[in-house]
Amino acid sequence: MFPLKRIAVFAMAAGAIVLALPVAHAASDDDVFMAMRDAARRNDAAQAADLAARLPNYAIPSYVDYYRLKPRLKDASGAEIRDYLARYDGAAIADRLRNDWLLELGKKRDWAVFDEQLPLYVVNDDTQVKCYALLSKLARGATVADDARALLVSPKDYGEACPTLITALVESGQFNADDVWAQIRLAAENGQSAVARRLAPLAGGDEKRVGLAIEQAMIFVARGVGAGRAERETYLVALGRAAKQSPEQAANALSMRAADTLSAREQALGWAQIALQASYKLAPEVASWWSKAQGAPLSPEGQQWKVRIALRNEDWKAVKAGIETMPPALRNDPAWVYWRGRALQAEGNGEEARQLYRTIADQFHFYGQLATEELDQKISIPQAAAPVTAAELASAAANPGLRRALKFFAMDLRFEGVREWNWELRRMKSERDFLAAAEFARQNNVLDRMVNTSDRTRSEHDFDQRFPTPFRDVMARTTQSLGMDMAWVYGLIRQESRFIMHAKSHVGASGLMQIMPATARYVAKKIGMTDFDHGQVNHIDTNIALGTNYLNMVLNDLDGSQALATAAYNAGPGRPRAWRSTLPRVVEGAIFAETIPFSETRGYVKNVLSNATYYAALFEGKPQSLKARLGTVAPKGMVQSELQ
């Protein structure tokens, strides 16, 4: 909580409550804090301690003490750590320290203290901590193999803990060679060669050979299949990696040179490896390769892509069968609930399909909207909740965690700010609390938190919070001059930057519309902005002008398809042209969106067009159709007039 002397009083005007930022003399303290944070992240305990000593009265003492303690956590006494956790009990940063401590306790195999602390870990989203938790149970003689198989699906998150768990499972007899080779294939599929190499000896494989299979896959495959199970399994790993470069060459190697050496099960595994990589390339033969993989155990990614390829071919029988073989958690994802409904509908089971649609139609996302339309309704704006009262807003403004978040946002420490904000949301008891916190974010111009917070309500809704329209005069002027759909542009901004005006991506895209430097220069030249320099890219008028003109250019280049143009804005115009060229026939826009090979772009297109549909309903005051906005997508060379 901020000391009162460091915070200006709340100003109340026209019902608004705005938190003033710390006064100017605190800036030097903020610089010291930033330096301390950097020192702690470098594990420079001495410098972190020196800098912390210069901040005896800092506005956020819990973070000063955290960064003082974190670099020494390996050697700190349990009493010191417990003292910190007691002093800041209930704070987000205390839960973060408990996460850090649990990792250290797991590394030391101090299961007594680990088991004592684990139930107190609130967020509990760390895969390594979960692996250590299973290790602790295993040490007590518990059977944890099924829990481990459900957990071990993302090798990039394994760290030290999860390979250690797999080793212990093998040593206890709860994992066999099939389990280990499945993990090795999964690691190779995800580019985690270090994990694959570490696991290889557990299944009789050779660490160096597995490394070569991943890093020099084509050469490895060309040498053919070796003798013994480990060599055959290593060959299958190489086959999957070779397919990443050329599915056709990998398929030829399997069918022409390796089939006689591999068992039927091993051949199915090989085809599954090839089919997954071919799916990312939308190769024309991929459906037949998936059929040859029948019976092979698939990763979650493989299970979904097998269905996506069936969707592209409108093979509804295969869509249904593929979804029904997914594990329950995946099968119940709204995406697969919707597409299973479509498959049931295609085979004539309309009422069963409608029952599925009803389970997601009240959810405000892409699939909820599609399900609503399958139930013969259009997408509309729900009745607005009662406005946030002054008392509710005052309660949000007095929340210490939300105030800490604002402090961090003001320092451009978005990671810490979001953590503090979301921690407080986790503790809120009613949807009115969410609406008040969202309004508090609006009053302090933190629009991304307003959107994120308001999105959490399920029965009381404020779509003006969820779908804000800042700079509407600029946006209206620009879109009208180009004859563009303002709802679509706002839908794109909501996805791109969440209205963070100075947002900058890891690849250098800037501003509300996240424009890349080269794109900004190109568009500026095209529209005659002769005095443009990149320093202007975050200016609101300039950013909107450049982004909207570029979006209009790709829309015109892609036959007026918002689905294609949205994909082009995210992935570049060449990729959606290539994806369209592989289509076997004209497909509905929803199928095109579902089968975009890039996961980021796939989610992006769905979210942007879902957003745009709600914005259009707000602007026009009448129900809308997402399906109409998605339209159809035609193969290369087939223009829209040929589809009538």
Secondary structure, DSSP 8 states (H G I E B T S, - for coil): ---GGGS---EEETTEEE-----GGGHHHHHHHHHHHHHHHTT-HHHHHHHHTT-TT-S-HHHHHHHHHGGGTTTS-HHHHHHHHHHTTT-HHHHHHHHHHHHHHHHHT-HHHHHHHGGG-SS---HHHHHHHHHHHHHTT---HHHHHHH---GGG-TTHHHHHHHHHHHTTSS-HHHHHHHHHHHHHTT-HHHHHHHGGGGT--HHHHHHHHHTHHHHHHT---SSHHHHHHHHHHHHHHHHH-HHHHHHIIIIIITTTS-HHHHHHHHHHHHHHHHHTT-TTHHHHHHHTTT----HHHHHHHHHHHHHTT-HHHHHHHHHTS-HHHHTSHHHHHHHHHHHHHTT-HHHHHHHHHHHTTSSSHHHHHHHHHTT--B----B-----HHHHHHHHT-HHHHHHHHHHHTT-HHHHHHHHHHHHHH--SHHHHHHHHHHHHHTT-HHHHHHHHTT-SSSB-HHHHS--TTHHHHHHHHHHHT--HHHHHHHHHHHTTT-TT-B-TT--BTTTTB-HHHHHHHHHHTT-TT--GGGTTSHHHHHHHHHHHHHHHHHHTTT-HHHHHHHHHH-THHHHHHHHT-SS-EEHHHHHHT-SSHHHHHHHHHHHHHHHHHHHHHHSS-B-HHHHH-EE--TT--GGGG-
